[in-house]
Amino acid sequence: MNALGLLRPDFLLFICLFLLFVGVIAFNRITQTYKVYLAFHFLMMLWPLGQFAVSITGYPEYQSLFIRLSFVAVGLIGPGWLFFVLFLTQRSSWLKPKRVAAILAPSLVSVVCVIWNPNHLFLKPYDGQYATRDYGPLFWLLTFIQLGYLFVTLINMFHGLRNDSSVNRRKQLATTLIGMFVLTGFAVLDLLVNVLLRGSLPVIPGLMSLGILLSDCCFILAIYRYGMFDILSMAQQNMIEHMSMGIVVIDEDGKVLEANRAAASFVQVGKGDSFEMEKFLAQLPGHEEVSEFLYRYRHYPQERMQTEITLQDSRHVSIQISPVLDDTKSVLGRIITFHDVSELRKLVDEMNRKNEALHERNLELIAIQEELYRVNQKLEQMAITDGLTGCYNRRFLMQQLEHEVLLNLRYRIPFSIFLFDIDFFKQINDQYGHLIGDEVLRQTVDTVKANLRRTDILARYGGEEFTVYLPHTTQEQAELLADRIMRSVADNRVETGRDKIGITISMGIVTEVDFEQQVEDVKEYLRGLFSRVDSALYRAKHEGRNRVVIASANGAH
């Protein structure tokens, strides 16, 4: 081979196709779709290889061999197209042996014509050389057969584009369609320039090979960039393989197409074996009970069905059968699942044995449920209230405020918060004891409650400190209510046994009227509010107690 031979278009295009072939194998996980594509790619590589080999040898017998190799590849490209598109449109389950044979039959006829070439009816050499050649009627037969394959493939392609709602899949099919049109266009151009108009136009080598390379780039883009369903298929396959449920997939004739590992513990079948449901159930004890199931299995293959059997090892197995249907609702096969329900059956039997006893204890259980309901209500109440005073606890208050405050700010609803504590409470505890101190807390809470609305929330903030949340309350309304509470508490007297003691409280008030601020963290916002009202309470105590101080936006006044 000289350097000039290496620069021939067909050789360069063959090298490009070969590098793409190696790249697909090296950089991708070979899935079912890739396997079909690689076979198709290999066929397309044979054309430029054969054309290049013909151009560099002067021996007619070798030229004849290489030219036939090229046209054998062309004869198989048609069904290769169709198989590739069926896998892309996820209709590979439609490829049964009889259908595959029917698809391949026209192509094989044309291949036989290429190899046999009776009386040079396919092609004959010109001046004893196949580098230039004349084509006979069998060549045109091969051409029309390939056009027929193209037509059928396009029908399937447009059917997939119309019925598939996935944007990714539609892009994949559209890219493949472009590749098919590119290859067809260059093939027609090669036929026109180098065959039909050969006498009036110069021969242009490599037209068909260039079309093959460009279309191949489209096919690789289709399965590489948009072929995400291969990943999903692998994930589904791995998931099915590791399921504890046995899964067997059969075609309409009962031939096993797939069986996962778990299926081996129920049925001894593998790929290619024949699975007969009647024979499988006939080996089991008590199979008469599933006669109706077998009748439906034989006569209604398009229906879903289920039954439960007992294996010879006493395992209880649930069998579910789901049909695999094509677009015309014809049955392509069935998915049979085997699920061991022995533990479930034991539980059911155990429950049945205890059913009578449970029935007798039904009234007792109802009574227990009612008691539990009351206890739960009490527990819920205890979880949100202070055990000593009966008002809400701090945790409940903060939870409510997180929700309420956001609504108030959104709808511009004013609200106020009181924070007060009992003056000189430590001295009361020291002088009269903690029992009297507890009574002071209770009576103070009762007095404050008596002055609040039903929508107000009174909560124990900590120790002798309490807080009140007042929805829909302006600063003026809050001041009036605070004065009334202060007077009511001051008028109340607590019995100590020897005398009565008076109680006063100090109070800070904060009212929210700034509705322009953006609250991103409600917890932080509440901390700011309580910091302001706490400062107001501190000011009230510092200024002599038994008074109300209102917090402003920047402090208390």
C-alpha positions as CSV (number, residue, x, y, z in Angstrom):
1,M,0.0,0.0,0.0
2,N,1.5,3.4,-1.0
3,A,1.0,6.8,0.6
4,L,-1.5,7.8,-2.1
5,G,-3.7,4.8,-1.2
6,L,-3.8,5.9,2.4
7,L,-5.2,9.3,1.3
8,R,-8.2,7.8,-0.5
9,P,-11.5,9.2,0.8
10,D,-13.0,5.7,1.6
11,F,-9.9,4.8,3.6
12,L,-9.9,8.0,5.6
13,L,-13.7,7.6,6.3
14,F,-13.2,4.0,7.3
15,I,-10.5,5.1,9.8
16,C,-12.9,7.7,11.3
17,L,-15.7,5.1,11.6
18,F,-13.3,2.6,13.2
19,L,-12.2,5.2,15.8
20,L,-15.8,6.0,16.6
21,F,-16.5,2.3,17.0
22,V,-13.5,1.9,19.4
23,G,-14.6,5.1,21.3
24,V,-18.1,3.7,21.9
25,I,-16.7,0.5,23.3
26,A,-14.1,2.2,25.4
27,F,-16.1,5.1,26.9
28,N,-19.6,3.6,27.4
29,R,-21.2,0.8,29.3
30,I,-22.4,-1.6,26.7
31,T,-26.2,-1.9,27.2
32,Q,-28.6,-3.6,24.9
33,T,-29.1,-0.5,22.8
34,Y,-25.3,-0.1,22.4
35,K,-25.0,-3.8,21.3
36,V,-27.6,-3.3,18.6
37,Y,-25.9,0.0,17.5
38,L,-22.4,-1.6,17.4
39,A,-23.7,-4.4,15.2
40,F,-25.2,-1.7,12.9
41,H,-22.0,0.4,13.0
42,F,-19.9,-2.7,12.1
43,L,-22.1,-3.2,9.0
44,M,-21.7,0.4,7.9
45,M,-17.9,0.1,8.3
46,L,-17.8,-2.7,5.7
47,W,-18.8,-0.4,2.8
48,P,-15.8,2.1,2.9
49,L,-13.5,-0.8,3.8
50,G,-14.6,-2.8,0.7
51,Q,-14.5,0.2,-1.6
52,F,-11.0,1.1,-0.4
53,A,-9.8,-2.5,-0.8
54,V,-11.2,-2.7,-4.4
55,S,-9.3,0.5,-5.3
56,I,-5.9,-0.7,-4.1
57,T,-5.8,-4.2,-5.6
58,G,-5.5,-5.1,-9.3
59,Y,-6.6,-8.8,-9.0
60,P,-10.2,-9.2,-10.2
61,E,-10.9,-12.1,-7.9
62,Y,-10.0,-10.0,-4.8
63,Q,-11.9,-7.1,-6.2
64,S,-15.0,-9.3,-6.6
65,L,-14.7,-10.4,-3.0
66,F,-14.3,-6.9,-1.6
67,I,-17.1,-5.4,-3.7
68,R,-19.5,-8.2,-2.7
69,L,-18.5,-7.6,0.9
70,S,-19.5,-3.9,0.5
71,F,-22.9,-4.7,-1.0
72,V,-23.6,-7.5,1.6
73,A,-23.2,-4.7,4.2
74,V,-25.5,-2.5,2.2
75,G,-28.0,-5.3,2.0
76,L,-28.0,-5.7,5.8
77,I,-28.1,-2.0,6.6
78,G,-31.9,-1.9,6.0
79,P,-32.9,-4.4,8.7
80,G,-30.1,-2.9,10.9
81,W,-31.9,0.4,10.7
82,L,-35.2,-1.2,11.6
83,F,-33.8,-3.1,14.6
84,F,-31.9,-0.1,15.9
85,V,-35.1,2.1,15.8
86,L,-37.2,-0.6,17.5
87,F,-34.7,-0.6,20.4
88,L,-34.7,3.2,20.5
89,T,-38.5,3.3,20.7
90,Q,-38.4,0.5,23.3
91,R,-40.4,-1.9,21.2
92,S,-37.8,-4.6,21.2
93,S,-40.2,-7.0,22.9
94,W,-42.1,-7.0,19.6
95,L,-39.1,-8.9,18.0
96,K,-40.2,-12.5,18.2
97,P,-38.3,-15.2,16.3
98,K,-40.9,-15.4,13.5
99,R,-41.0,-11.6,13.1
100,V,-37.2,-11.3,13.0
101,A,-37.2,-14.0,10.3
102,A,-39.8,-12.1,8.3
103,I,-37.9,-8.9,8.7
104,L,-34.6,-10.5,7.6
105,A,-36.0,-12.5,4.7
106,P,-36.0,-9.7,2.0
107,S,-32.5,-8.6,3.1
108,L,-31.2,-12.2,3.0
109,V,-32.6,-12.6,-0.5
110,S,-30.7,-9.5,-1.7
111,V,-27.5,-10.7,0.1
112,V,-27.8,-14.1,-1.7
113,C,-28.1,-12.3,-5.0
114,V,-25.0,-10.3,-4.2
115,I,-22.9,-13.3,-3.3
116,W,-24.2,-15.6,-6.0
117,N,-24.4,-12.9,-8.8
118,P,-25.9,-15.3,-11.3
119,N,-24.8,-14.5,-14.9
120,H,-23.6,-11.2,-13.6
121,L,-27.2,-10.0,-13.1
122,F,-26.1,-8.1,-10.0
123,L,-22.9,-6.5,-11.4
124,K,-20.2,-7.3,-13.9
125,P,-16.7,-5.9,-14.3
126,Y,-15.7,-3.4,-16.9
127,D,-12.7,-4.4,-18.9
128,G,-12.1,-7.3,-16.4
129,Q,-11.8,-4.9,-13.5
130,Y,-14.4,-4.3,-10.7
131,A,-13.0,-0.8,-9.9
132,T,-15.4,0.2,-12.7
133,R,-18.5,-1.9,-13.1
134,D,-21.9,-2.3,-14.6
135,Y,-25.0,-3.0,-12.5
136,G,-27.8,-5.4,-13.4
137,P,-31.4,-5.9,-12.4
138,L,-30.5,-7.6,-9.1
139,F,-28.7,-4.4,-8.1
140,W,-31.9,-2.5,-8.5
141,L,-33.7,-5.2,-6.6
142,L,-31.4,-4.6,-3.6
143,T,-31.9,-0.9,-4.0
144,F,-35.7,-1.1,-3.8
145,I,-35.5,-3.6,-0.9
146,Q,-33.4,-1.0,1.1
147,L,-35.9,1.7,0.2
148,G,-38.7,-0.6,1.5
149,Y,-36.8,-1.0,4.8
150,L,-36.3,2.8,5.0
151,F,-40.1,3.3,4.5
152,V,-41.0,0.8,7.3
153,T,-38.3,2.2,9.6
154,L,-39.7,5.8,9.1
155,I,-43.2,4.6,9.9
156,N,-41.9,3.2,13.2
157,M,-39.9,6.3,13.8
158,F,-42.8,8.7,13.3
159,H,-45.0,6.4,15.4
160,G,-42.5,6.7,18.3
161,L,-42.3,10.5,17.9
162,R,-46.1,10.8,18.0
163,N,-46.7,8.5,21.0
164,D,-43.7,9.4,23.2
165,S,-44.3,12.4,25.5
166,S,-40.7,12.4,26.8
167,V,-38.8,15.5,25.5
168,N,-35.5,13.7,25.9
169,R,-36.7,10.6,23.9
170,R,-38.2,12.8,21.2
171,K,-34.9,14.6,20.7
172,Q,-33.2,11.2,20.5
173,L,-35.6,9.9,17.8
174,A,-35.4,13.2,15.9
175,T,-31.6,13.0,15.9
176,T,-31.7,9.4,14.7
177,L,-34.2,10.5,12.0
178,I,-31.8,13.2,10.8
179,G,-29.0,10.5,10.6
180,M,-31.3,8.3,8.5
181,F,-32.1,11.1,6.0
182,V,-28.4,12.1,5.8
183,L,-27.4,8.5,4.9
184,T,-30.3,8.1,2.5
185,G,-29.5,11.5,0.8
186,F,-25.8,10.6,0.3
187,A,-26.8,7.1,-0.9
188,V,-29.2,8.6,-3.5
189,L,-26.5,11.1,-4.5
190,D,-24.0,8.4,-5.0
191,L,-26.5,6.3,-7.0
192,L,-27.2,9.3,-9.2
193,V,-23.7,10.6,-9.8
194,N,-21.7,7.4,-9.8
195,V,-24.2,5.0,-11.4
196,L,-27.0,6.6,-13.4
197,L,-25.0,9.6,-14.7
198,R,-21.6,7.9,-14.7
199,G,-21.1,8.6,-18.4
200,S,-21.7,12.3,-18.3
201,L,-20.3,13.2,-14.8
202,P,-17.0,12.4,-13.3
203,V,-16.9,9.7,-10.6
204,I,-16.8,11.2,-7.0
205,P,-15.4,8.6,-4.6
206,G,-16.4,8.4,-1.0
207,L,-20.0,9.8,-1.3
208,M,-21.7,6.8,0.3
209,S,-18.9,6.5,2.9
210,L,-19.2,10.2,3.8
211,G,-23.0,9.8,4.3
212,I,-22.3,6.7,6.5
213,L,-19.9,8.7,8.7
214,L,-22.2,11.7,9.1
215,S,-25.2,9.5,9.8
216,D,-23.2,7.5,12.3
217,C,-22.3,10.7,14.2
218,C,-26.1,11.4,14.5
219,F,-26.7,7.9,15.8
220,I,-23.9,8.2,18.4
221,L,-25.3,11.6,19.5
222,A,-28.8,10.0,19.7
223,I,-27.8,7.1,22.0
224,Y,-25.0,9.0,23.9
225,R,-26.5,12.4,24.6
226,Y,-30.2,11.6,24.7
227,G,-30.0,7.9,25.7
228,M,-30.8,8.3,29.3
229,F,-33.4,5.5,29.2
230,D,-30.5,3.1,29.0
231,I,-29.5,4.2,32.5
232,L,-33.1,3.7,33.7
233,S,-33.1,0.3,32.1
234,M,-29.9,-0.7,33.9
235,A,-31.3,0.6,37.2
236,Q,-34.5,-1.3,36.7
237,Q,-32.6,-4.4,35.8
238,N,-30.5,-4.2,38.9
239,M,-33.4,-3.5,41.1
240,I,-35.4,-6.4,39.7
241,E,-32.4,-8.7,40.1
242,H,-32.0,-7.9,43.8
243,M,-35.7,-8.2,44.6
244,S,-36.8,-10.9,47.1
245,M,-39.8,-11.5,44.9
246,G,-39.4,-14.0,42.1
247,I,-40.0,-12.6,38.6
248,V,-40.3,-14.5,35.4
249,V,-41.1,-12.9,32.0
250,I,-42.4,-15.2,29.3
251,D,-43.6,-14.6,25.7
252,E,-47.0,-15.5,24.4
253,D,-45.8,-19.1,23.7
254,G,-44.5,-19.6,27.3
255,K,-40.8,-19.2,26.5
256,V,-38.9,-17.6,29.4
257,L,-37.4,-14.3,28.3
258,E,-36.1,-13.2,31.8
259,A,-35.9,-14.7,35.3
260,N,-34.3,-13.0,38.3
261,R,-32.3,-14.8,41.1
262,A,-35.2,-15.0,43.5
263,A,-37.3,-16.9,41.0
264,A,-35.0,-20.0,41.4
265,S,-36.4,-20.7,44.8
266,F,-39.9,-21.1,43.3
267,V,-39.4,-22.5,39.8
268,Q,-36.4,-24.1,38.1
269,V,-36.4,-22.2,34.8
270,G,-33.9,-20.1,32.9
271,K,-33.8,-18.0,29.8
272,G,-35.0,-20.0,26.8
273,D,-36.8,-22.6,28.8
274,S,-40.5,-23.3,28.4
275,F,-42.7,-22.5,31.4
276,E,-46.0,-24.3,31.6
277,M,-48.3,-23.1,34.3
278,E,-50.5,-26.2,34.2
279,K,-47.5,-28.6,34.7
280,F,-46.1,-26.4,37.5
281,L,-49.4,-26.3,39.5
282,A,-50.0,-30.0,38.9
283,Q,-47.0,-30.9,40.9
284,L,-48.3,-29.1,44.0
285,P,-50.6,-30.5,46.7
286,G,-54.2,-29.3,46.6
287,H,-53.8,-27.9,43.0
288,E,-57.5,-28.6,42.4
289,E,-58.3,-25.4,44.3
290,V,-56.7,-23.3,41.5
291,S,-58.7,-24.8,38.6
292,E,-60.5,-21.5,38.0
293,F,-57.2,-19.7,38.0
294,L,-55.8,-22.1,35.3
295,Y,-59.0,-21.7,33.2
296,R,-58.6,-17.9,33.2
297,Y,-54.8,-18.3,32.6
298,R,-55.5,-20.3,29.4
299,H,-58.5,-18.4,28.0
300,Y,-58.0,-14.8,29.2
301,P,-54.3,-14.0,28.7
302,Q,-55.0,-10.3,28.6
303,E,-56.3,-10.1,32.2
304,R,-54.4,-9.6,35.4
305,M,-54.9,-12.5,37.8
306,Q,-53.7,-13.8,41.2
307,T,-53.8,-16.9,43.3
308,E,-52.2,-18.4,46.3
309,I,-50.6,-21.9,46.4
310,T,-48.8,-24.1,48.9
311,L,-45.5,-25.5,47.7
312,Q,-44.2,-29.0,48.7
313,D,-42.0,-27.4,51.3
314,S,-45.2,-25.9,52.9
315,R,-44.4,-22.4,51.9
316,H,-47.4,-20.2,51.0
317,V,-46.7,-18.4,47.7
318,S,-48.8,-15.7,46.1
319,I,-48.7,-15.8,42.2
320,Q,-49.5,-12.7,40.3
321,I,-49.7,-12.5,36.5
322,S,-49.7,-9.3,34.5
323,P,-49.9,-9.2,30.7
324,V,-47.5,-7.3,28.5
325,L,-49.6,-5.6,25.8
326,D,-48.6,-3.7,22.6
327,D,-50.4,-0.6,21.3
328,T,-53.2,-2.7,19.8
329,K,-53.8,-4.5,23.1
330,S,-52.3,-7.8,21.7
331,V,-50.6,-9.9,24.3
332,L,-46.8,-10.0,23.7
333,G,-46.0,-11.9,26.9
334,R,-46.6,-12.1,30.6
335,I,-44.9,-11.1,33.9
336,I,-45.3,-13.8,36.6
337,T,-44.3,-12.9,40.1
338,F,-43.8,-15.3,43.0
339,H,-44.1,-13.8,46.5
340,D,-43.5,-15.8,49.7
341,V,-46.4,-15.0,52.0
342,S,-45.7,-17.7,54.6
343,E,-45.1,-15.3,57.4
344,L,-48.1,-13.3,56.4
345,R,-50.2,-16.5,56.3
346,K,-49.0,-17.5,59.8
347,L,-50.0,-14.1,61.1
348,V,-53.4,-14.3,59.4
349,D,-54.0,-17.8,61.0
350,E,-52.8,-16.5,64.3
351,M,-55.2,-13.6,64.1
352,N,-58.1,-15.9,63.2
353,R,-57.4,-18.0,66.2
354,K,-57.5,-15.0,68.4
355,N,-60.5,-13.5,66.8
356,E,-63.0,-15.0,69.2
357,A,-61.1,-13.9,72.2
358,L,-60.7,-10.4,70.8
359,H,-64.4,-10.3,70.1
360,E,-65.2,-11.0,73.8
361,R,-62.8,-8.3,74.9
362,N,-64.2,-5.8,72.5
363,L,-66.2,-3.8,75.0
364,E,-63.2,-3.8,77.4
365,L,-61.0,-2.5,74.6
366,I,-63.4,0.2,73.7
367,A,-63.5,1.3,77.3
368,I,-59.6,1.3,77.4
369,Q,-59.6,3.3,74.2
370,E,-61.9,5.9,75.7
371,E,-59.7,6.1,78.8
372,L,-56.6,6.4,76.6
373,Y,-58.3,9.2,74.7
374,R,-58.9,11.0,77.9
375,V,-55.4,10.4,79.1
376,N,-54.0,11.6,75.8
377,Q,-56.0,14.7,76.0
378,K,-54.7,15.3,79.5
379,L,-51.2,14.7,78.4
380,E,-51.5,17.0,75.5
381,Q,-52.9,19.6,77.9
382,M,-50.0,19.0,80.3
383,A,-47.5,19.3,77.5
384,I,-48.7,22.9,76.7
385,T,-49.7,24.2,80.1
386,D,-47.9,25.1,83.3
387,G,-48.7,22.6,86.0
388,L,-48.9,25.1,88.8
389,T,-50.8,28.0,87.4
390,G,-52.8,26.3,84.6
391,C,-51.8,28.9,82.0
392,Y,-49.8,28.0,78.9
393,N,-46.1,27.3,79.0
394,R,-43.4,29.2,77.2
395,R,-42.8,26.5,74.5
396,F,-46.5,26.6,73.4
397,L,-46.5,30.4,73.4
398,M,-43.4,30.6,71.1
399,Q,-44.9,28.0,68.8
400,Q,-48.1,30.0,68.5
401,L,-46.3,33.3,68.0
402,E,-44.2,31.9,65.1
403,H,-47.3,31.3,63.2
404,E,-49.4,34.3,64.4
405,V,-46.7,36.9,64.0
406,L,-46.2,36.1,60.3
407,L,-49.9,36.3,59.6
408,N,-50.1,39.7,61.4
409,L,-47.2,41.1,59.5
410,R,-48.6,39.8,56.2
411,Y,-52.1,41.3,56.7
412,R,-51.0,44.4,58.7
413,I,-52.8,43.4,61.8
414,P,-51.5,45.2,65.0
415,F,-50.7,43.1,68.0
416,S,-49.2,43.6,71.5
417,I,-47.2,41.6,74.0
418,F,-47.2,42.0,77.8
419,L,-44.3,40.8,79.9
420,F,-44.9,41.2,83.7
421,D,-43.6,39.7,86.9
422,I,-44.7,39.8,90.5
423,D,-43.0,42.5,92.6
424,F,-40.9,41.3,95.6
425,F,-41.9,37.7,94.9
426,K,-38.7,36.4,96.5
427,Q,-39.4,38.2,99.7
428,I,-42.9,36.6,99.8
429,N,-41.4,33.2,99.4
430,D,-38.8,33.9,102.1
431,Q,-41.3,35.4,104.6
432,Y,-44.4,33.2,104.0
433,G,-42.9,30.0,102.4
434,H,-43.2,28.4,99.0
435,L,-46.8,27.2,99.5
436,I,-48.0,30.8,100.0
437,G,-45.7,31.8,97.0
438,D,-47.4,29.2,94.8
439,E,-50.8,30.5,95.9
440,V,-49.7,34.0,95.0
441,L,-48.8,32.8,91.5
442,R,-52.1,31.0,91.0
443,Q,-54.3,33.9,92.2
444,T,-52.3,36.4,90.2
445,V,-52.8,34.3,87.1
446,D,-56.5,33.9,87.8
447,T,-56.9,37.6,88.2
448,V,-55.1,38.4,84.9
449,K,-57.1,35.7,83.1
450,A,-60.3,37.4,84.3
451,N,-59.4,40.5,82.4
452,L,-58.3,38.9,79.1
453,R,-60.3,38.0,76.0
454,R,-60.7,34.5,74.8
455,T,-58.3,35.1,71.9
456,D,-55.5,36.3,74.2
457,I,-52.8,33.9,75.3
458,L,-51.4,34.0,78.8
459,A,-48.2,32.0,79.4
460,R,-45.7,31.5,82.2
461,Y,-42.5,32.9,80.8
462,G,-40.3,31.6,83.7
463,G,-40.3,31.8,87.5
464,E,-42.7,34.7,88.5
465,E,-42.6,36.2,85.0
466,F,-45.6,35.9,82.7
467,T,-46.3,37.0,79.2
468,V,-49.6,37.8,77.3
469,Y,-50.0,37.8,73.6
470,L,-52.8,40.2,72.4
471,P,-53.9,39.9,68.8
472,H,-55.7,42.7,67.0
473,T,-54.6,45.1,69.8
474,T,-53.2,48.7,69.3
475,Q,-51.0,50.5,71.7
476,E,-53.9,52.5,73.1
477,Q,-56.0,49.4,73.7
478,A,-53.0,47.6,75.3
479,E,-52.4,50.5,77.7
480,L,-56.1,50.5,78.8
481,L,-56.0,46.7,79.3
482,A,-52.7,46.9,81.2
483,D,-54.1,49.6,83.6
484,R,-57.1,47.4,84.3
485,I,-55.0,44.3,85.0
486,M,-52.7,46.3,87.3
487,R,-55.7,47.6,89.3
488,S,-57.3,44.1,89.5
489,V,-54.0,42.5,90.7
490,A,-53.5,45.3,93.3
491,D,-57.1,44.9,94.6
492,N,-56.6,41.2,95.1
493,R,-55.5,39.9,98.6
494,V,-54.0,36.6,99.3
495,E,-54.8,34.8,102.6
496,T,-51.7,33.7,104.5
497,G,-53.5,32.3,107.6
498,R,-52.5,35.2,109.8
499,D,-53.2,38.2,107.5
500,K,-53.7,39.1,103.9
501,I,-51.0,40.3,101.6
502,G,-51.3,42.6,98.7
503,I,-49.7,41.9,95.3
504,T,-48.4,44.3,92.7
505,I,-46.9,43.6,89.3
506,S,-44.5,45.4,87.0
507,M,-45.2,45.3,83.3
508,G,-43.5,46.0,80.0
509,I,-45.5,46.4,76.8
510,V,-44.5,46.1,73.1
511,T,-46.8,46.9,70.2
512,E,-45.9,46.0,66.6
513,V,-47.0,48.6,64.0
514,D,-44.1,48.4,61.6
515,F,-45.4,46.4,58.7
516,E,-42.8,47.4,56.1
517,Q,-40.0,45.2,57.5
518,Q,-39.1,41.9,55.8
519,V,-39.0,39.0,58.3
520,E,-36.7,36.2,57.0
521,D,-36.2,34.4,60.4
522,V,-39.3,34.6,62.6
523,K,-37.4,33.2,65.6
524,E,-34.9,36.0,65.4
525,Y,-37.7,38.5,65.0
526,L,-39.4,37.2,68.1
527,R,-36.1,37.4,70.0
528,G,-36.0,41.1,69.1
529,L,-39.5,41.7,70.3
530,F,-39.0,40.0,73.6
531,S,-35.7,41.8,74.0
532,R,-37.6,45.1,73.7
533,V,-40.4,44.2,76.0
534,D,-37.9,42.7,78.5
535,S,-36.1,46.1,78.5
536,A,-39.4,47.8,79.2
537,L,-40.1,45.5,82.1
538,Y,-36.6,46.1,83.5
539,R,-37.3,49.9,83.3
540,A,-40.6,49.4,85.2
541,K,-38.8,47.6,88.0
542,H,-36.0,50.0,88.0
543,E,-38.3,53.0,88.3
544,G,-40.0,51.7,91.4
545,R,-42.2,48.7,90.3
546,N,-46.0,48.6,90.2
547,R,-46.1,50.4,86.9
548,V,-46.3,49.9,83.1
549,V,-43.6,50.9,80.7
550,I,-44.2,50.8,76.9
551,A,-41.3,49.8,74.6
552,S,-40.7,51.9,71.6
553,A,-39.0,50.8,68.4
554,N,-35.6,51.7,69.8
555,G,-36.2,51.1,73.5
556,A,-38.7,51.8,76.4
557,H,-40.4,55.0,77.5
